Amino acid sequence: MNSSKVDRLSHSGDEYIVGREEELDEEQIVVESAYSLSIGNNSMAYNPFPAVNFVACQLCALLAAFWFRLYLKPSQANSSVRHAFATILGIYFALFCFGWYSIHIFTLVMISYFIMNMASISNIHRTRPSLLEYLSYQLNFMSIIAGPCSNFKDYIDFIEGRHVQMKLLKSGWKQRSCDSFPDPSPVGAILQKLAITLLSMVVFLTLTKTFPATYIVDDQFMNQSSFLTRLGFLYVVMQASKPKYYFAWTLGKIRFKMYDTVINSDIIACNLHIYTFSFSNFLLSVCYDRTSWYPTALTFLLSALWHGVYPGYYFTFTTGIFMTLAARRVRNNCRPVFISSKLLKVGYDMVTWFATQLSVCYTVAPFVLLAVEPTIKLYKSLYFHMHILCILVLLVLPNKSQKLSRGNQAIGMEAHSCNKIKKQK
């Protein structure tokens, strides 16, 4: 049960990716931009130490991953030792990084384990894991800070040292002898990801020095600027905020690279989008495809719960429900009118792309602001226009069914793009 900081909300080809109340001088902006991975919450927005803890845990986890690979190899330590080490270090990182917020993680993990043990075996994919295996999968130091997601079977294969063998056999590799399975080096992939991490941080520092996220809820800015100016600046600020999430995602992926190189070799071309691809598949398989009762709403609410306790997450994903349903309604009613002509389709694609960009920024703004007060302040300054438009669309346009399977209606646009890359290979 990870505490990730980013999600993307998307549907049927349209991405739905899913503050500042005092004037800060330039030096303060730079410090906050460099270390703050959660802006807007009173306890963190102006205190860099929790965010510094986050970065410190990321770096320590990276060093621990190297040590784990070199000195706790499956050939040198049994799986119980590897599970225990990964779990204990993960719990420590969670406490150090998130403080009392880590109670949210531990509570959900134990509730899920209780439900799994009470459920019928027919509702469980295979066999019930042991408590140590379960805790290791959920709380291991390689993914508890910022992901990435992984399948339970892949994780167990990694811990027990079978991940290379299983992947090579599935790909049709011809085994010459019982000891001939190669041990691929992760060094090249790690260096590549480190370069992306450094680039993301440099870009983030550069952009947020000019476009600080807190400025979108600054009283002076909101009082003196027009609606279109506020909307345009919101778009710029949200784009400038992206590199900090790329930084966290990529650094998280480096820790898993020694086994991710193998299990994700088919789709590694997705690069930074691999995180949201795996998480979208997680949401699709565990929630969206399993319920016939408001699957879209339940999937978004599960995503909010999975991310953590900050109110901004719930604002973002609740808004995402209306955005997705409204976008689906518009697509099902309007798109057939425009696909008859190539020119009309190009115009439709351009208009919907522009609308998507604005709706994305509007939706994810609370994810960056985190707290209730700046979120309400921002939405008031924008007159809640996207919420109102979504409600009007849902009230006016008929609910035409889309002739696609639920899998194709999946909430993860990243899964669609990455599957396309996979098929091309």
Order of alpha helices (4+ residues) and beta strands (2+ residues): beta-beta-alpha-alpha-alpha-alpha-alpha-alpha-alpha-alpha-alpha-alpha-alpha-alpha-alpha-alpha-alpha-alpha-alpha
